[in-house]
């Protein structure tokens, strides 16, 4: 049964929350990053990007310690406040098209180890160790793992009622998202949530496989310190029908020495290929793929759709790899092959068109998004999705809540 716990979160003061919190560090262009660091002294980016003139020459340990030092500076300046007692949080993110609401809590490392928290993606060992070292030296985390739970009417009712209470924060960000945040500090509410989640058999990782694996590795490394904060990692718990799953589209630098004519002929052996000319076309169902090549869009419909057994073999990202990327274009390892790059489905297909038209890439492929059922079936059968199969929202803001270790 799922075990959750309240924790003493550290958060920005109410008057500075919109100034402190940021998108994921990797989302910022060099120009955006420089602007924010120059003109916003409260941005959490100052912590994530400690001021070294030549960071590439600084070893990892020194860089992470600098992050920790800058974090301590923010605490000393009163930019953050720590809860007096352990709490849960209710958090709502509202964009133009979607509203996401979930509960921020500590989830048990023990549940992760016992596969009560289920995984569907593989991890890269170096990334797990890198983030483990980051946690070890900085002693804080501000990126919760996104966990989904099955639809639960009692939880839905409780959440909707709790949202009528006075919010702790309510602010809008520069990308026009509205963020509303409530503190759950009453013991009766906390006990009800603990009991309710205790009746849920499994939780599924939607996003954050490397973060959860790093938390477990840190627990194994430092558990003799008897630090109770190591027993849990921060998670954002959300109903499975309240997440948004996008695809990751693929761009390939070359046609593996095939001419355009030969390439299209090879495709015709496995796919029904239809030229959509200049029509900005993307797939509308499974086993249907979009392609942009030499100024034109194509639809590709797999001829043998449904002939394979198992969820993994019928997953569109896997089908594209086994039927096209590997045998025709010679892509070996989806993680390491330098000829392939990925574009999340949140980007317009015009982005793919422009990147191919620029000459940097020869061809682009658009996929149909996977769904929650496929993710759960893969996780239940201990199977792993191909790399970059899903881009999942919501995305949490850095610096909003900090879990200290």
Secondary structure, DSSP 8 states (H G I E B T S, - for coil): ---EE-B--EEE-TTTHHHH-BS-GGG--HHHHHHHHHH-TT-THHHHT---TTGGGS-HHHHHHHHHHHHHHHHHTTSEEE-SS-BEEEEEEE-SS-EEEEEEEEEEHHHHHTTSEE--S---HHHHHHHHHHHHHH-EE---EEEEE---HHHHHHHHHHTTS--SEEEE-TTS-EEEEEEE--HHHHHHHHHHHHT---EEEEE-HHHHHHHHHHHHHHGGG--GGGGEEEEEEEEGGG-EEE-EEEEES--TT--HHHHHHHHHHHEEEEEEET------STTEEEEEETTEEEEEEETTTT-S-STGGGSHHHHHIIIIITTTT----TTT-TTEEEEETTS-HHHHHHHHHTTS-SEEEE-----HHHHHHHHHTT----SS--EEE----BTSEEEE-
